[in-house]
């Protein structure tokens, strides 16, 4: 099974983000879904988002995010900004197994995800 088949069409729960050597636990609402038709959507921790996405082997590129504009507490907003930056700073390398997914950007920042409860 290819990485694309193991990544697309799945509701992923964001577990944590490691950026600049610091690991942040994700708010329970943080989610990501990438569909085969090139659409990505989810929740950054406070706000919903959508974007174009390209999956090429184990490489994923997510375009500019379109988001809702709700305000949440500082911890959730800080996580949201860091996650948005990690998802959109360039090509991500995906490593997937049956229930886990790790996305790593060119700076070595990592987003760790697991299959949502509905899977």
C-alpha positions as CSV (number, residue, x, y, z in Angstrom):
1,X,0.0,0.0,0.0
2,X,1.4,3.4,-1.0
3,X,1.9,6.3,1.4
4,X,-0.8,8.2,-0.5
5,X,-3.3,5.4,0.0
6,X,-2.5,5.3,3.8
7,X,-2.8,9.1,4.1
8,X,-5.7,10.3,1.9
9,X,-9.3,9.8,2.7
10,X,-8.7,9.4,6.4
11,X,-9.7,11.7,9.3
12,X,-6.5,12.3,11.2
13,X,-6.4,13.6,14.8
14,X,-3.4,15.9,15.4
15,X,-1.7,14.6,18.5
16,X,1.3,17.0,18.8
17,X,3.6,19.4,17.0
18,X,7.4,19.6,17.5
19,X,8.7,22.9,16.3
20,X,12.1,24.4,17.1
21,X,12.8,21.6,19.5
22,X,9.6,22.2,21.6
23,X,6.7,19.7,21.6
24,X,3.2,21.1,21.9
25,X,0.2,18.9,22.6
26,X,-2.6,19.5,20.2
27,X,-6.0,20.7,21.3
28,X,-8.6,17.9,21.1
29,X,-10.3,19.7,18.1
30,X,-7.2,19.6,15.9
31,X,-7.8,17.5,12.8
32,X,-6.5,17.0,9.2
33,X,-8.0,15.3,6.2
34,X,-6.5,15.1,2.7
35,X,-8.7,13.7,-0.1
36,X,-7.5,12.1,-3.3
37,X,-9.0,15.0,-5.3
38,X,-6.4,17.5,-3.9
39,X,-8.4,19.0,-1.1
40,X,-7.2,19.3,2.5
41,X,-9.4,20.4,5.4
42,X,-9.6,20.3,9.1
43,X,-9.2,22.2,12.3
44,X,-6.1,24.0,13.5
45,X,-7.1,23.8,17.1
46,X,-9.5,26.7,17.1
47,X,-10.4,27.5,13.5
48,X,-11.6,25.4,10.6
49,X,-9.4,25.4,7.4
50,X,-9.4,24.3,3.9
51,X,-6.6,24.3,1.3
52,X,-5.4,22.6,-1.9
53,X,-3.1,19.6,-1.3
54,X,-0.8,17.6,-3.5
55,X,0.4,14.1,-2.6
56,X,3.3,12.7,-4.7
57,X,4.6,9.5,-3.2
58,X,5.6,10.3,0.4
59,X,5.7,14.1,-0.3
60,X,2.8,16.3,0.6
61,X,2.4,20.0,-0.2
62,X,-0.4,22.0,1.3
63,X,-1.2,25.4,-0.2
64,X,-2.4,28.6,1.4
65,X,-5.0,28.0,4.2
66,X,-8.4,29.5,4.1
67,X,-9.6,29.7,7.7
68,X,-12.5,30.8,9.8
69,X,-11.6,33.7,12.1
70,X,-12.7,32.7,15.6
71,X,-10.6,33.7,18.7
72,X,-9.7,31.2,21.3
73,X,-7.5,31.2,24.4
74,X,-3.8,32.0,23.9
75,X,-2.6,28.4,24.2
76,X,-4.9,27.2,21.4
77,X,-4.1,30.3,19.2
78,X,-0.3,29.7,19.7
79,X,-0.7,26.1,18.7
80,X,-2.9,27.0,15.7
81,X,-0.3,29.5,14.4
82,X,2.5,26.9,14.8
83,X,0.5,24.2,13.1
84,X,-0.5,26.4,10.2
85,X,3.2,27.4,9.7
86,X,4.3,23.7,9.8
87,X,1.7,22.6,7.3
88,X,2.4,25.3,4.8
89,X,6.2,26.1,4.9
90,X,7.0,23.7,2.0
91,X,6.9,20.1,1.1
92,X,6.2,17.7,4.0
93,X,7.6,14.2,4.1
94,X,4.9,11.7,5.3
95,X,5.7,8.5,7.2
96,X,2.5,6.4,7.8
97,X,1.6,3.1,9.3
98,X,-1.8,1.7,10.0
99,X,-2.8,4.1,12.7
100,X,-0.2,6.8,12.8
101,X,1.1,9.5,10.5
102,X,4.1,11.8,10.9
103,X,4.6,14.9,8.7
104,X,8.1,16.4,8.7
105,X,8.9,19.7,7.1
106,X,12.3,20.9,5.7
107,X,13.3,22.4,9.1
108,X,12.7,19.1,10.9
109,X,9.5,20.2,12.6
110,X,7.1,17.3,13.0
111,X,3.3,17.0,13.1
112,X,2.2,13.7,14.7
113,X,-1.3,12.4,13.9
114,X,-3.3,9.3,14.6
115,X,-6.5,8.0,13.0
116,X,-9.6,9.7,14.3
117,X,-12.1,7.8,16.5
118,X,-14.5,7.4,13.6
119,X,-12.0,5.3,11.6
